[in-house]
Amino acid sequence: MILAWLLVLMALSNGFFSNGDGMHNSTIPDFVNIGALFSFNTSVGRSIKIAIKAAIEDINSDPTILGKTKLNLSLQEDSKYRGFLSISEVLQVMARRTVAIIGPHSSVTAHVITHIANELQVPLLSFSALDPTLSSLQFPFFIRTCHSDLYQMTAIADIVNYHDWKDVIAVYLDDDNGRNGIGALGDKLAERRCRISYKAPLSPDASMEEISNVLVQVALAESRVIVVHANTQFGPKLFSVAKNLGMMGTGYVWIATAFLSALLDINSPLSSDSLDDIQGVLTPRMYTPDSQLQRRFASRWKNLTSGNTANAHLGLSFLPIYAYDTVYVLAHALDAFFKQGNQITFSTDSKLSSIHGDNLNLEALKIFNEGNLLRSNIYEVNMTGVSGPFKYTSDRNLVNPAYEIINVIGTGTRRIGYWSNYSGLSVVPPETLYSKPANLSRENQKLFAPIWPGNTGERPRGWVFPNNGRLLKIGVPKGVSYKEFVSQIEGTDTFEGFCIDVFLAAVSLLSYAVPYKFVPYGEGKNNPSMTELVRLITTGEFDGAVGDIAITTERTRMVDFTQPYIESGLVVVAPVRKEESNALAFLAPFTPKMWCVTAIFFILVGAVVWILEHRVNDEFRGPPKKQVVTVLWFSFSTMFFSHRENTVSALGRFVLIIWLFVVLIINSSYTASLTSILTVQQLYSPIKGIESLVIGKEPIGYTQGSFARNYLVHEIGINESRLVPLTTTEEAAKALRKGPENGGVAAYIDERAYTDIFLSSRCDLTVVGQEFTRNGWGFAFPRDSPLAVDLSTAILQMIDNGDLQRIHDKWLLSSACLSQGAKLEVERLQLKSFWGLYVICGLACLLALLTKKKRPLRAGPREEKWRGSHTEAVKEAHPSALIRDMLHAEVNVLAKYDQYFYMIF
């Protein structure tokens, strides 16, 4: 395709081509041909021309750059800004054996001539063709010497996000630069959960009437945030039409791309009429850090533009600054190129040589053999220019892209902040932040407050309801149960209920009017599917939905919900019966395991105290039978703190203190639990909660149309065949009372807000277990709808001022059934609540036994008294010495046995 274009244009421009005498064969030539392709008959083009010539002059007079080699500049007019005709102009430049071309000015031209540059390996250095799609990967010989539009679109997206706007209207020229720039803006907005809601392309040759027609459509749209991506010739016409249409007033937000800041700088000062057209507009300006080099160039710029009347009012924008630096970058690259021992040579393109035609001077086009080497040297340039540090990154973009954010006010402009890809939005120059860690968090983004269109400092809301006379269609579910929440007044189009009153109250708190109408959803014979109602919002059938709509994961994937105005999770309702008391009710406070462990510790503590006391305490001595009785009596009497035996050892007292504390806690807990059991009505249900239903096989009821069915099947894992849809509350109550044995259901699952009303008059039913979901009800709107955000704020305001509670009491406050306060079964005290006490007591016993000292076995006073009394009795009863000796031996044996019994422990 490119070769075909070349054939045609070579025929057209044959008269323009000359063979030239070529380059001499010396390694370092006396001059190097470079070209510049711009439209020099505009103010922007003239300022670029002045900067390029100034740079050529400075380089040629500086022997430290290129030595004796001079740059020979060929200026080629690109007055058409059209791809096809621009080819002939660039061919004329390349036919002069040019090693590099500065330009073109427009991205439209760049998209075309980059193919020629790639073929002939001639680098194109452009600081004004900023289309993000002009990539060095696709076009290796296109070298951008300024920051891509991708960065300014990122800056605009950050400004939109900073002010919490979600929808943007894009007005742009319908060419490569406009379409691709707006495409990049859309991508950056999407990353911040914003979007371009309406695109308004304009032909580059659009008349004032055509511009007006497009802007009228923009005015009818919902968004009031408008981004304009045009050029310095077209932009002023667009703003003039917008001013005439009344679109530069209060409520609008206009953000223009960098063309406007360039226009303001070059044509400074603008006429008062032109400034009136753009009051309050925001625009990014390419940021160049302040430096002595820049101040010197700005001072020199006045001298450069003062000699010619046509240039007398040309201000200094970023374009001539980057034009000047671009020439220096090329000069440094050529200097490095020659110092590497390279030379400039050209050769015939074999592809062109194979093409034959009449009067085609194709031999004039040569391939720059060392084009790749020069291109590599350009990317390796590292210098400080008028624009600041000039260096390429690994992805072949310039380092440190940054912009000033300009606000047009009165007769001039005001800087409200900066943007850089390193720190985002800030109110301090970006270079002061480069030494700090990067922080792009939302809390770190800052801008000064601008003056918006209409000369107001109040931030515009950024959207209005479309001015097309259409009312918002708000879907309202028309069900058959729980009329307290939503119901349609018979014979009218009016709705009432708790949800309706909350919506009306929230809308009344908004600072703007909401044109809407309620549209019933459902036939009124069955409960409609709320999920299907939400889905219809995504199709555009409804603009929102108001009613008892639970916020679920599935639904939030389709729409945006407001702040919940009532909490409502799924619960299990089951029939209950009163539990009668019985003769063993006193055992109910503790579980069997708790009883067993408590009894074991009573015996264990008694034994430990006996071991610690019997050697030193007479009250723990005596015959074995008596000592066993003493241990049991002592241990169990501590339950009532009525033990008679005194403890004399320190370890025994230590163990007893710990045990008495444990007994105190157990007694108190037992007493409290038994009191509750005997005084509070107890209810019984075989269903304990959702866990009981999962492992069972009984049928389960749910409200027809509720999200409970999908949740039970897909999240809980209950078989779908067990689920029974129930339409009305009467049907649900009847199914619960019949039970699964008689064709009913074992339990009924519904949302808590519903069950509070359902159970208020049904004392034989109650909620069992805990809520097993955490949901709320909200109003549904399309994704990224600003109305959802504003209504959420209104609902929070209603919560704070008590309006929401008053509406709740009006519709939902009813007398609850007395049995709803009864307890469901006995809450027994379990071992897990006391195991810590038992562990402490057990450790105290173990510690006392381990630290107990060994004592010699000896009879205590009581044993001596017992032995003496028995001996005297034997002597009196049996005078015979033989018999006395035998009985005396028996007494000694019993005493020894008693001592051995002690030794066992």
Secondary structure, DSSP 8 states (H G I E B T S, - for coil): -HHHHHHHHHHHTGGG--------SSSS-SEEEEEEEE-TTSHHHHHHHHHHHHHHHHHHT-TTTTTT-EEEEEEEE--S--HHHHHHHHHHHHTT--SEEE--SSHHHHHHHHHHHHHHT--EEESS---TT--TTT-TTEEE-S--HHHHHHHHHHHHHHTT--EEEEEEESSHHHHHHHHHHHHHHHHTT-EEEEEEEE-TT--HHHHHHHHHHHHHSSB-EEEEE--TTTHHHHHHHHHHTTTTSTT-EEEE-HHHHHHHHHT-S--HHHHHHTTT-EEEEE-----HHHHHHHHHHHHHHHSSGGGTT----HHHHHHHHHHHHHHHHHHHHHHTT----EEE-HHHHT---TT--GGG-EEETTHHHHHHHHHT-EEEETTEEEEB-TTS-BS--EEEEEEEETTEEEEEEEEETTTEEESS-GGGTTTS-----GGG-------BTTTB-S---SB---SSS--EEEEEE--SS-TTT-EE-TTSS-EESHHHHHHHHHHHTSSS---EEEEEES-SSS---HHHHHHHHHHTS-SEE-SS-B--HHHHTTSEE---SEE--EEEEEE-EE----TTGGGTTB-HHHHHHHHHHHHHHHHHHHHHHTTT-GGG-SSHHHHHHHHHHHHHHGGGT-------SHHHHHHHHHHHHHHHHHHHHHHHHHHHHHHS-EEE-S--SHHHHHH--S-EEEETT-THHHIIIIII---GGGEEEE-SHHHHHHHHHH-GGGTS-SEEEEEHHHHHHHGGG-TTEEEES------EE--EE-TT-HHHHHHHHHHHHHHHHTHHHHHHHHHH-----GGGGSEES---B-GGGTHHHHHHHHHHHHHHHHH---------HHHHHHHHHHHHHHHHH---HHHHHHHHHHHHHHHHHHHHHHHH-
